[in-house]
């Protein structure tokens, strides 16, 4: 089944999509964990709050994650110390523990049934070359007064590895968690599904948001769409890049109570899940989308690795896009001084469970004018460091390279005879021939920033390798940042 294990938990409830123009105090765009968390923390205010989702609630990126709640995130703390300083690195650690506690507090308070399990978190390496990375992370965590220990084995999986372990982390089913939060919104927050925001215009006192159904005027607009659908303001394409990872879940006899991720060039993530059945969830083959476009090959490589380690066949397979900032800190808060009431939450850098909940709390506190010690840390207007500038140059080069590559060479070697490209009246078109030999013809141009598209055999979609937009075989938008279907002319 090429689908996420979590999507079977998506609520069957349907929300209205036929709406007239209206005014509201707060408009939240996006119905994933960040958007729903924001709504949850605003529900008891005296403000009028509305949330729109372009598809179904929790059908996007949140339903594609591995569902880890952990502050042990690769070697983030030594990297942040190098990028900024120890103080910034420590504050990021504090923010992740704070977010983890917010989730746990809600689960305990409301007795949420979301398969939450406390466990240990590991990071590890296979080879001697990467041991220094582990030692750096071990040392900085010790300096931060975290109880961390060294390991040489991972239960029932790996021996002769080198890594570290921390406790007080967890895993859960993020869709079940969101379903409960939505149930607590009741009539306090108006929710609309299948309503896509198209553009935002600033007026003197409010923002005017044009959608596929209506026009909404709001004092505050909070964009939680994984990747903001606008380029200006914010310039997110120039502050981030997209990484794609592949995931497998398979039934297993008995779960283990830990989660783990390897460090270095070959990155693999492991966690276990139990609801009616027990599963191991294995993710890897992570790469910048601008560097690799043969997605089916990378999925097959993950299958081979999974089979070698676990000797199991997949029950679920899927892929996920992660937005990574060029300084490794999420981007959360007011876009800029000219747009203080336009807020965004993006670039969670593969750690979306903690950072989505954190974003919801930060943005609700900004709206409510509450103090929050993490507002400055994730401020979209934060200063540019030398290392951040270097990463910007690398990311810009990679995007430019893939942009030109897809313009100059459309017939990639991995395409079979069911995918073709033709010039018609001076314009490039992509053609997919389905199993019934019907031709599906679309312009080979992403409406977002005009990158040429790649055909994805696994999902039968046209994908943008520059910024991650996805379209079905007939050019209809599935996932942004594009908000428009592919033009037919």
KOLNU-354532 format. One record per residue (C-alpha): x, z, y. Coordinates in Angstrom, 2 decimals, m for minus. Layout:
BEGIN
- X:Z:Y $
...
***
This chain:
BEGIN
- 0.00:0.00:0.00 $
- 1.66:m1.12:3.22 $
- 0.23:1.63:5.40 $
- 1.04:5.14:6.55 $
- 0.20:8.11:4.33 $
- m1.39:9.84:7.35 $
- m3.93:7.15:8.18 $
- m6.26:8.16:5.39 $
- m6.85:11.32:7.48 $
- m7.98:9.48:10.63 $
- m11.40:10.71:11.70 $
- m14.41:8.53:10.93 $
- m15.99:9.61:14.22 $
- m16.53:6.81:16.69 $
- m16.52:7.14:20.45 $
- m18.33:4.95:22.96 $
- m16.64:1.86:24.39 $
- m19.49:0.65:26.60 $
- m18.89:2.38:29.91 $
- m19.79:1.72:33.52 $
- m17.38:2.17:36.43 $
- m16.86:5.83:37.27 $
- m14.70:8.37:39.15 $
- m12.82:11.23:37.51 $
- m10.25:13.84:38.45 $
- m7.88:13.08:35.54 $
- m7.64:9.93:33.44 $
- m5.50:10.17:30.29 $
- m4.50:6.83:28.75 $
- m3.60:7.07:25.07 $
- m5.15:9.00:22.16 $
- m2.08:10.09:20.21 $
- m0.53:13.54:20.04 $
- 0.74:13.47:23.66 $
- m2.57:12.34:25.13 $
- m4.74:14.66:23.04 $
- m2.40:17.61:23.71 $
- m2.67:16.95:27.45 $
- m6.47:16.87:27.20 $
- m6.43:20.05:25.11 $
- m4.46:21.98:27.75 $
- m6.76:20.68:30.51 $
- m10.07:21.26:28.72 $
- m10.73:24.68:30.24 $
- m9.89:23.69:33.80 $
- m12.67:22.95:36.26 $
- m11.50:19.36:36.52 $
- m13.34:16.31:35.27 $
- m11.11:14.86:32.51 $
- m11.47:11.54:30.69 $
- m9.36:9.96:27.91 $
- m9.33:6.31:26.86 $
- m7.71:4.88:23.74 $
- m7.18:1.17:23.08 $
- m8.00:1.55:19.37 $
- m9.12:4.64:17.42 $
- m7.93:8.14:18.22 $
- m4.59:8.79:16.46 $
- m4.30:5.28:15.03 $
- m1.04:4.52:16.83 $
- 2.50:5.90:16.70 $
- 1.50:9.48:15.84 $
- 0.01:8.25:12.55 $
- 3.32:6.56:11.67 $
- 5.69:9.52:12.08 $
- 7.20:11.66:9.33 $
- 5.54:14.79:10.75 $
- 8.57:17.08:11.15 $
- 8.44:20.06:13.51 $
- 12.12:20.87:13.94 $
- 14.69:21.63:16.60 $
- 17.54:20.43:14.35 $
- 17.55:16.83:15.54 $
- 20.53:14.85:14.34 $
- 23.49:15.84:16.56 $
- 21.48:15.94:19.77 $
- 23.01:19.13:21.19 $
- 26.64:18.04:21.08 $
- 25.59:14.64:22.44 $
- 23.68:16.20:25.33 $
- 26.60:18.48:26.12 $
- 28.80:15.37:26.33 $
- 26.19:13.50:28.38 $
- 25.48:16.38:30.77 $
- 26.70:19.93:30.07 $
- 26.06:22.96:27.88 $
- 23.27:24.27:30.14 $
- 21.21:21.07:29.81 $
- 21.80:20.99:26.06 $
- 20.68:24.61:25.67 $
- 17.60:24.01:27.77 $
- 16.63:21.09:25.53 $
- 16.98:23.36:22.48 $
- 14.77:25.97:24.15 $
- 12.17:23.30:24.89 $
- 12.02:22.25:21.24 $
- 11.58:25.82:20.00 $
- 8.94:26.35:22.69 $
- 7.03:23.23:21.55 $
- 7.29:24.26:17.89 $
- 5.81:27.64:18.82 $
- 2.94:25.98:20.72 $
- 1.97:24.09:17.57 $
- 2.25:27.20:15.41 $
- 0.22:29.28:17.87 $
- m2.64:26.77:17.79 $
- m2.55:26.58:13.99 $
- m2.63:30.37:13.67 $
- m5.23:30.94:16.40 $
- m7.70:28.35:15.16 $
- m6.73:28.42:11.45 $
- m6.14:24.66:11.52 $
- m6.00:23.04:8.08 $
- m3.20:20.50:8.63 $
- m0.90:21.06:5.63 $
- 1.52:23.07:7.77 $
- 4.47:24.40:5.76 $
- 7.43:26.39:7.05 $
- 10.76:25.24:5.65 $
- 14.47:24.81:6.38 $
- 16.02:21.85:8.18 $
- 19.30:20.21:7.16 $
- 21.59:17.65:8.74 $
- 24.36:16.25:6.56 $
- 26.96:13.53:6.08 $
- 28.22:11.62:3.05 $
- 31.78:10.93:4.16 $
- 34.80:12.68:5.64 $
- 34.82:10.49:8.75 $
- 31.59:12.05:10.05 $
- 32.41:15.70:9.27 $
- 33.57:16.27:12.84 $
- 30.05:15.49:14.07 $
- 28.63:18.21:11.85 $
- 31.29:20.69:12.95 $
- 30.55:19.99:16.62 $
- 26.85:20.62:16.08 $
- 27.56:23.75:14.07 $
- 29.77:25.14:16.83 $
- 27.34:24.45:19.65 $
- 24.39:25.91:17.73 $
- 26.45:29.05:17.08 $
- 27.23:29.23:20.77 $
- 23.48:28.99:21.42 $
- 22.92:32.00:19.10 $
- 21.10:29.97:16.46 $
- 21.42:31.27:12.90 $
- 23.07:28.25:11.28 $
- 24.88:27.97:7.96 $
- 27.01:25.31:6.26 $
- 25.84:23.56:3.08 $
- 27.42:21.41:0.38 $
- 24.29:20.40:m1.53 $
- 20.66:19.44:m0.97 $
- 18.33:20.74:m3.72 $
- 17.67:18.24:m6.50 $
- 18.96:15.31:m4.44 $
- 22.59:15.37:m3.27 $
- 25.76:17.18:m4.25 $
- 29.16:17.00:m2.58 $
- 27.74:16.50:0.90 $
- 28.71:18.31:4.08 $
- 26.07:19.70:6.38 $
- 24.34:22.56:8.12 $
- 21.01:24.35:7.71 $
- 18.67:26.23:10.04 $
- 15.42:28.05:9.33 $
- 12.07:28.49:11.09 $
- 11.18:24.82:11.12 $
- 8.14:23.14:9.54 $
- 6.29:20.01:8.49 $
- 2.60:19.13:8.81 $
- 0.00:16.36:8.80 $
- m0.12:15.28:12.46 $
- m3.43:13.43:12.13 $
- m5.25:16.47:10.72 $
- m3.79:18.54:13.56 $
- m5.05:16.08:16.16 $
- m8.48:15.86:14.53 $
- m8.89:19.58:15.08 $
- m7.72:19.47:18.70 $
- m10.24:16.69:19.36 $
- m13.01:18.83:17.84 $
- m12.17:21.59:20.36 $
- m12.55:19.22:23.31 $
- m16.31:19.04:22.67 $
- m18.06:17.87:25.81 $
- m15.28:19.18:28.06 $
- m13.29:15.94:27.90 $
- m14.97:12.55:27.75 $
- m13.35:10.27:25.13 $
- m13.69:6.50:24.87 $
- m12.23:4.35:22.09 $
- m11.44:0.62:22.08 $
- m10.94:0.68:25.85 $
- m7.57:m0.73:26.91 $
- m6.08:m0.05:30.33 $
- m4.90:m3.31:31.90 $
- m3.46:m2.43:35.29 $
- m3.15:0.39:37.78 $
- m3.50:0.00:41.53 $
- m2.81:2.76:44.01 $
- m5.32:3.36:46.79 $
- m5.04:5.85:49.63 $
- m6.37:8.86:47.72 $
- m6.84:7.70:44.12 $
- m5.60:5.29:41.48 $
- m7.78:2.38:40.42 $
- m7.42:1.59:36.73 $
- m8.86:m1.66:35.45 $
- m9.72:m1.64:31.75 $
- m11.24:m4.03:29.23 $
- m14.60:m2.32:29.83 $
- m14.74:m1.08:33.39 $
- m12.94:0.23:36.46 $
- m11.99:3.92:36.62 $
- m10.92:5.72:39.78 $
- m8.89:8.88:39.26 $
- m6.88:11.33:41.32 $
- m4.40:11.76:38.44 $
- m3.49:9.11:35.85 $
- m1.49:10.26:32.82 $
- m0.04:7.45:30.68 $
- 0.62:8.50:27.07 $
- 0.75:5.06:25.47 $
- 4.08:5.54:23.63 $
- 5.54:2.75:25.81 $
- 4.07:2.50:29.34 $
- 2.22:m0.79:29.76 $
- 3.59:m1.43:33.27 $
- 7.14:m2.29:34.32 $
- 6.84:m1.12:37.94 $
- 6.83:1.70:38.87 $
- 9.06:3.55:36.45 $
- 11.25:0.67:35.23 $
- 11.06:2.02:31.67 $
- 12.43:m1.20:30.06 $
- 15.67:m0.54:31.95 $
- 15.94:3.13:30.94 $
- 15.22:2.81:27.22 $
- 15.58:0.76:24.07 $
- 13.42:0.54:20.95 $
- 14.53:1.55:17.49 $
- 12.67:0.51:14.37 $
- 12.70:2.56:11.16 $
- 11.16:2.00:7.74 $
- 9.34:4.65:5.72 $
- 8.33:5.15:2.07 $
- 6.11:7.83:0.53 $
- 5.74:8.35:m3.19 $
- 3.94:10.83:m5.42 $
- 6.18:13.45:m6.95 $
- 5.62:16.28:m9.41 $
- 6.83:19.13:m7.23 $
- 7.64:19.46:m3.55 $
- 10.73:21.09:m2.04 $
- 10.58:23.33:1.00 $
- 13.06:21.62:3.32 $
- 13.46:18.56:5.50 $
- 16.73:16.73:6.05 $
- 18.34:13.90:7.95 $
- 21.75:12.34:7.52 $
- 24.15:11.79:10.40 $
- 26.28:8.72:11.05 $
- 25.81:5.00:10.56 $
- 23.66:5.34:7.45 $
- 20.74:7.54:8.52 $
- 18.10:8.71:6.06 $
- 15.33:11.25:6.57 $
- 13.65:13.29:3.81 $
- 10.65:15.59:3.79 $
- 7.95:16.63:1.34 $
- 4.19:16.74:1.78 $
- 1.38:18.30:m0.20 $
- m2.35:17.85:0.17 $
- m4.34:16.94:m2.94 $
- m1.16:15.38:m4.36 $
- 2.54:16.01:m3.76 $
- 4.73:13.40:m2.03 $
- 8.28:12.81:m0.95 $
- 8.59:10.92:2.35 $
- 11.80:8.96:2.86 $
- 12.72:7.11:6.06 $
- 15.73:5.08:7.06 $
- 17.20:1.67:7.84 $
- 16.92:2.60:11.50 $
- 18.20:0.05:14.01 $
- 17.78:m1.22:17.53 $
- 15.09:m3.91:17.43 $
- 17.28:m6.07:19.62 $
- 20.01:m6.08:16.93 $
- 18.06:m6.89:13.75 $
- 14.99:m9.07:13.29 $
- 14.76:m9.59:9.52 $
- 12.40:m6.67:9.00 $
- 11.50:m7.49:5.40 $
- 15.16:m7.36:4.38 $
- 15.55:m3.88:5.88 $
- 12.42:m2.63:4.11 $
- 13.77:m3.94:0.79 $
- 17.09:m2.19:1.41 $
- 15.22:1.09:1.90 $
- 13.29:0.51:m1.34 $
- 16.55:0.06:m3.24 $
- 18.03:3.23:m1.76 $
- 14.83:5.16:m2.49 $
- 14.76:3.95:m6.10 $
- 18.41:4.90:m6.57 $
- 17.92:8.47:m5.28 $
- 14.45:9.32:m6.61 $
- 13.79:6.73:m9.34 $
- 10.24:6.30:m8.00 $
- 8.04:3.43:m6.89 $
- 6.46:3.61:m3.42 $
- 2.80:4.53:m3.02 $
- 2.93:3.97:0.74 $
- 5.23:1.89:2.93 $
- 5.24:1.44:6.68 $
- 7.47:1.07:9.73 $
- 7.64:2.76:13.11 $
- 8.98:2.02:16.58 $
- 10.70:4.81:18.51 $
- 11.49:4.62:22.22 $
- 14.95:6.04:22.96 $
- 16.12:6.85:26.48 $
- 19.64:5.98:27.55 $
- 20.43:9.68:28.10 $
- 18.64:11.03:24.98 $
- 16.17:13.11:26.99 $
- 12.46:12.28:26.93 $
- 10.87:10.89:30.09 $
- 7.97:13.14:31.07 $
- 6.38:13.71:34.45 $
- 5.62:12.06:37.79 $
- 6.90:8.48:37.94 $
- 8.43:8.82:41.40 $
- 7.93:10.40:44.81 $
- 5.65:7.54:45.90 $
- 3.46:8.09:42.83 $
- 3.38:11.89:42.30 $
- m0.04:11.76:40.61 $
- 0.90:8.96:38.20 $
- 2.48:10.65:35.17 $
- 4.12:9.19:32.08 $
- 5.32:10.51:28.73 $
- 7.65:8.30:26.70 $
- 11.07:8.04:25.01 $
- 10.72:10.93:22.57 $
- 13.85:9.71:20.78 $
- 12.45:9.95:17.20 $
- 11.32:13.56:17.68 $
- 7.75:12.89:18.71 $
- 6.05:15.93:17.21 $
- 7.73:18.53:19.40 $
- 8.14:16.26:22.41 $
- 4.53:15.01:22.38 $
- 3.18:18.55:22.44 $
- 5.76:19.48:25.07 $
- 4.66:16.48:27.15 $
- 1.04:17.57:26.95 $
- 1.93:21.04:28.22 $
- 4.25:19.79:30.98 $
- 1.82:17.19:32.32 $
- m1.15:19.54:32.23 $
- 0.92:22.13:34.10 $
- 1.86:19.54:36.74 $
- m1.82:18.69:37.25 $
- m2.83:22.36:37.36 $
- 0.16:23.20:39.57 $
- 1.42:25.78:37.08 $
- 5.07:26.70:36.75 $
- 6.84:25.11:33.81 $
- 10.58:25.55:33.37 $
- 10.98:22.17:31.66 $
- 9.51:19.91:34.37 $
- 12.90:19.22:35.96 $
- 14.68:18.67:32.62 $
- 12.49:15.69:31.68 $
- 11.84:14.43:35.21 $
- 11.71:10.59:35.20 $
- 13.67:10.70:38.48 $
- 16.62:12.67:37.05 $
- 20.14:11.78:38.06 $
- 22.18:8.95:36.57 $
- 25.32:10.03:34.71 $
- 28.33:7.85:33.87 $
- 27.46:7.92:30.17 $
- 23.87:7.02:30.92 $
- 25.07:4.05:32.97 $
- 27.24:2.90:30.08 $
- 24.28:3.09:27.71 $
- 22.18:1.14:30.20 $
- 24.74:m1.67:30.20 $
- 24.83:m1.77:26.39 $
- 21.03:m1.76:26.10 $
- 20.67:m4.45:28.76 $
- 23.23:m6.62:26.99 $
- 21.41:m6.26:23.65 $
- 18.04:m7.11:25.20 $
- 19.51:m10.13:27.00 $
- 21.15:m11.25:23.77 $
- 17.95:m11.12:21.71 $
- 15.98:m12.68:24.59 $
- 18.30:m15.69:24.64 $
- 18.62:m15.82:20.86 $
- 14.87:m16.10:20.33 $
- 14.68:m18.81:22.98 $
- 17.51:m20.91:21.56 $
- 16.98:m20.45:17.81 $
- 13.37:m19.96:16.73 $
- 13.65:m21.09:13.10 $
- 15.41:m18.06:11.65 $
- 17.04:m18.37:8.23 $
- 14.69:m15.80:6.68 $
- 11.52:m17.75:7.52 $
- 9.85:m19.60:4.67 $
- 7.79:m22.77:4.99 $
- 4.70:m20.82:6.08 $
- 6.19:m20.18:9.51 $
- 6.99:m23.08:11.81 $
- 7.64:m23.69:15.49 $
- 6.58:m26.74:17.48 $
- 6.83:m27.92:21.06 $
- 3.41:m29.07:22.26 $
- 3.15:m30.53:25.75 $
- 6.49:m28.94:26.62 $
- 5.52:m25.43:25.46 $
- 6.72:m23.55:22.37 $
- 4.16:m22.54:19.75 $
- 4.46:m20.45:16.60 $
- 2.49:m21.51:13.54 $
- 1.66:m19.33:10.56 $
- 0.09:m21.02:7.52 $
- m1.98:m18.53:5.52 $
- m2.62:m18.50:1.74 $
- m5.62:m20.81:2.24 $
- m3.34:m23.27:4.08 $
- m5.10:m22.61:7.37 $
- m2.86:m22.91:10.43 $
- m2.84:m20.08:12.97 $
- m1.25:m21.36:16.18 $
- m0.13:m19.14:19.07 $
- 2.12:m19.45:22.12 $
- 5.53:m18.09:21.21 $
- 5.72:m15.92:24.30 $
- 5.05:m12.20:24.80 $
- 2.82:m11.60:27.86 $
- 4.76:m8.42:28.74 $
- 8.17:m9.75:29.84 $
- 8.14:m13.27:28.32 $
- 10.39:m12.65:25.32 $
- 9.91:m15.04:22.38 $
- 8.24:m13.57:19.30 $
- 9.39:m12.99:15.71 $
- 7.07:m13.36:12.73 $
- 6.80:m10.17:10.65 $
- 6.05:m11.08:7.02 $
- 5.30:m7.51:5.94 $
- 2.46:m6.93:8.42 $
- 1.61:m10.58:9.05 $
- 2.09:m10.08:12.78 $
- 3.95:m11.66:15.68 $
- 6.35:m9.01:17.05 $
- 8.33:m8.82:20.27 $
- 11.95:m7.82:19.48 $
- 12.60:m6.87:23.12 $
- 9.98:m4.17:23.78 $
- 7.91:m3.84:20.61 $
- 4.56:m5.48:21.42 $
- 2.69:m6.72:18.34 $
- m0.01:m9.37:17.87 $
- m2.06:m10.56:14.90 $
- m1.74:m14.06:13.45 $
- m4.19:m15.39:16.03 $
- m2.40:m13.80:18.98 $
- m4.70:m10.82:19.56 $
- m2.92:m7.72:20.88 $
- m2.41:m4.93:18.33 $
- 0.13:m2.74:20.09 $
- 1.69:m2.61:23.57 $
- 3.39:m2.42:25.97 $
- 1.66:m5.78:26.41 $
- m2.00:m5.31:27.29 $
- m2.98:m8.95:26.93 $
- m3.48:m11.31:24.02 $
- m1.05:m14.20:23.68 $
- m2.11:m17.08:25.92 $
- m3.53:m20.03:24.00 $
- m2.59:m22.80:26.47 $
***
